[in-house]
Amino acid sequence: MSSHSISVRPFGEHAILIEWPNEVSEAILYDIIDFVESFKLDFQDSQDWELVPAYNSVTLINRSTKIDFSKTRYQLLECYKKRKDSGPPQRYLWRLPVCYDLEFGIDLEEVAATLDCSIKDIIEAHTKHIYTVYGIGFLPGFMYLGGLPKDLETPRKSVPRLMVIKGSVGLAGKQTGIYPQDSPGGWNIIGNCPITIFNANLENPCFVSVGDQIQFYAINRAEYDLHKIETEIGIYNLDKIKIDD
Amino acid sequence: MIKVIHPGFFTTIQDMGRFGYREKGVPVCGCMDNYSASIANSLLDNSEMDAVMEITMTGPKLEFHTSSFFSVTGAEMSPSLNGIPINSYEAHKANEGDILSFGKLINGFRSYLAVKGGFLTEMKLKSRSFYKPITDQNRIKEYMEIPIEGCSEYSPIISHIKPESWHKEYELDVYKGPEYEILTGDQLKLLSTNKFTIAKENNRMAYQLEELIGVQSHSMLTSATLPGTVQLTPNGKLIILMRDGQTTGGYPRVLQLASRSIALLAQKKFGDKISFQLLPH
């Protein structure tokens, strides 16, 4: 296992930013996840901290006290050294259904024209690839997914929509993702996922964690309606597969 | 219970925030000026975690349906009980049927109303702070009934605190942000010498500043942001994230406000001036 050179810096009075080399890589992301796990086990007051991993960084936020930076920095570096002792955290591949009917995929025709391919090609490419969750942010439950194939890269819409409906699956630049709730947005919408990604009534409001993987599969309208009802009444069985490191 | 007769301009229930869900993209939320909110709670011997009402610019009109004790702190909004002016920063008793209303905004922008035992609206993800869609509501509405415990006997330990005039200050204490190093000499000079104007785009998510400080083209990977993070957009606009601000962002984080300065900024409104003072870490 390779060790990265990490930088540990204060971020205001209550937070510390740890950064890995500035690149999008699974190796770096998994190294960060291992560190997060090690921190949770190692830090006595880990309950007082929130950790926000994203791409090549993790930010540690202390709930109440001002951070004694030089002391904490030393502890964090020690923690990084021990990150493999605990064994890697369990990660999952989530298979999420998407209905790509034109009723939902309101930009499919335009994207097909831009990419000079058929709608069928877009759906095939989008469902074939496995995406890694590099971060969750922007909206509660909004996943930053990496690994979009080059032939699906398309510019975001020049004029954002004031309203994109919950579950919309979009493409923008090198990214794909799902809008976890109704929101304004500038992504090209190619389908809709009937599964609730974020549910504030659950103790763990979002089943996906940073470091997990996502794969989409196409469903028809009848299946969409069925899964929608199942998810609303809480009997939808999420399709997940353990990832073995 | 307290009944809302008139909700005011933008009134919400807030506590010290929703801690522990930022890794799922949930903003921390909570009182914009947590300092004034704490004083309101301490006047009633409440826990610091008790939920208060955050009142923005124009106050609501509220009817007590149970007797209780209350206090108002933060911005001075000329509160009155049954039409008779009362002092802010003081514990008061309200009887069943009493009407609490607010008048002219004298200073600041956000007031905090605490009641004995706190407001008991729904707890979602360990907090009562309004934030849609985590909570069903994003602000209080006319005719809404807000649960409170009710209290008829209570002797305040501290009956009043001298209102502070600190929110008339305009200097914000800041630390270097993670991308501070991308700032040019000209930008640094503007940040340290200029006064900046609060833009009309200011709310619980973010405060924008009107003056531009020059373009930047730094490309970075999305990373965490905090309340008080000052972002610099490509066209040179400064955006200061607040309590409901998004948990991650892709704009350079050039400065980070000290905790106390976030509370101070929460008392500023459109057209007010602020300046930055850099502190060493």
HADDOCK unambig.tbl for C-alpha pairs under 7 A between the chains (distance, minus, plus):
assign (segid A and resid 11 and name CA) (segid B and resid 177 and name CA) 6.28 0.50 0.50
assign (segid A and resid 11 and name CA) (segid B and resid 178 and name CA) 6.62 0.50 0.50
assign (segid A and resid 11 and name CA) (segid B and resid 256 and name CA) 6.99 0.50 0.50
assign (segid A and resid 12 and name CA) (segid B and resid 175 and name CA) 5.97 0.50 0.50
assign (segid A and resid 12 and name CA) (segid B and resid 256 and name CA) 5.52 0.50 0.50
assign (segid A and resid 12 and name CA) (segid B and resid 257 and name CA) 6.85 0.50 0.50
assign (segid A and resid 12 and name CA) (segid B and resid 258 and name CA) 6.44 0.50 0.50
assign (segid A and resid 13 and name CA) (segid B and resid 258 and name CA) 6.57 0.50 0.50
assign (segid A and resid 50 and name CA) (segid B and resid 20 and name CA) 5.74 0.50 0.50
assign (segid A and resid 51 and name CA) (segid B and resid 23 and name CA) 6.47 0.50 0.50
assign (segid A and resid 52 and name CA) (segid B and resid 22 and name CA) 6.46 0.50 0.50
assign (segid A and resid 52 and name CA) (segid B and resid 23 and name CA) 4.84 0.50 0.50
assign (segid A and resid 52 and name CA) (segid B and resid 224 and name CA) 6.35 0.50 0.50
assign (segid A and resid 53 and name CA) (segid B and resid 23 and name CA) 6.97 0.50 0.50
assign (segid A and resid 54 and name CA) (segid B and resid 222 and name CA) 6.58 0.50 0.50
assign (segid A and resid 54 and name CA) (segid B and resid 223 and name CA) 5.44 0.50 0.50
assign (segid A and resid 55 and name CA) (segid B and resid 221 and name CA) 6.66 0.50 0.50
assign (segid A and resid 55 and name CA) (segid B and resid 222 and name CA) 6.83 0.50 0.50
assign (segid A and resid 57 and name CA) (segid B and resid 223 and name CA) 6.50 0.50 0.50
assign (segid A and resid 59 and name CA) (segid B and resid 224 and name CA) 6.19 0.50 0.50
assign (segid A and resid 136 and name CA) (segid B and resid 23 and name CA) 6.40 0.50 0.50
assign (segid A and resid 136 and name CA) (segid B and resid 24 and name CA) 5.56 0.50 0.50
assign (segid A and resid 136 and name CA) (segid B and resid 25 and name CA) 5.30 0.50 0.50
assign (segid A and resid 137 and name CA) (segid B and resid 24 and name CA) 6.70 0.50 0.50
assign (segid A and resid 137 and name CA) (segid B and resid 25 and name CA) 3.99 0.50 0.50
assign (segid A and resid 137 and name CA) (segid B and resid 246 and name CA) 6.74 0.50 0.50
assign (segid A and resid 137 and name CA) (segid B and resid 247 and name CA) 5.50 0.50 0.50
assign (segid A and resid 137 and name CA) (segid B and resid 248 and name CA) 5.19 0.50 0.50
assign (segid A and resid 138 and name CA) (segid B and resid 25 and name CA) 6.48 0.50 0.50
assign (segid A and resid 138 and name CA) (segid B and resid 246 and name CA) 5.21 0.50 0.50
assign (segid A and resid 138 and name CA) (segid B and resid 247 and name CA) 6.31 0.50 0.50
assign (segid A and resid 138 and name CA) (segid B and resid 248 and name CA) 5.90 0.50 0.50
assign (segid A and resid 139 and name CA) (segid B and resid 25 and name CA) 5.72 0.50 0.50
assign (segid A and resid 139 and name CA) (segid B and resid 26 and name CA) 6.96 0.50 0.50
assign (segid A and resid 139 and name CA) (segid B and resid 246 and name CA) 6.73 0.50 0.50
assign (segid A and resid 140 and name CA) (segid B and resid 24 and name CA) 5.96 0.50 0.50
assign (segid A and resid 140 and name CA) (segid B and resid 25 and name CA) 4.15 0.50 0.50
assign (segid A and resid 140 and name CA) (segid B and resid 26 and name CA) 4.70 0.50 0.50
assign (segid A and resid 141 and name CA) (segid B and resid 24 and name CA) 5.45 0.50 0.50
assign (segid A and resid 141 and name CA) (segid B and resid 25 and name CA) 5.60 0.50 0.50
assign (segid A and resid 142 and name CA) (segid B and resid 25 and name CA) 6.80 0.50 0.50
assign (segid A and resid 200 and name CA) (segid B and resid 124 and name CA) 6.79 0.50 0.50
assign (segid A and resid 200 and name CA) (segid B and resid 125 and name CA) 6.62 0.50 0.50
assign (segid A and resid 200 and name CA) (segid B and resid 134 and name CA) 5.43 0.50 0.50
assign (segid A and resid 201 and name CA) (segid B and resid 124 and name CA) 6.98 0.50 0.50
assign (segid A and resid 203 and name CA) (segid B and resid 125 and name CA) 6.94 0.50 0.50
assign (segid A and resid 206 and name CA) (segid B and resid 24 and name CA) 6.45 0.50 0.50
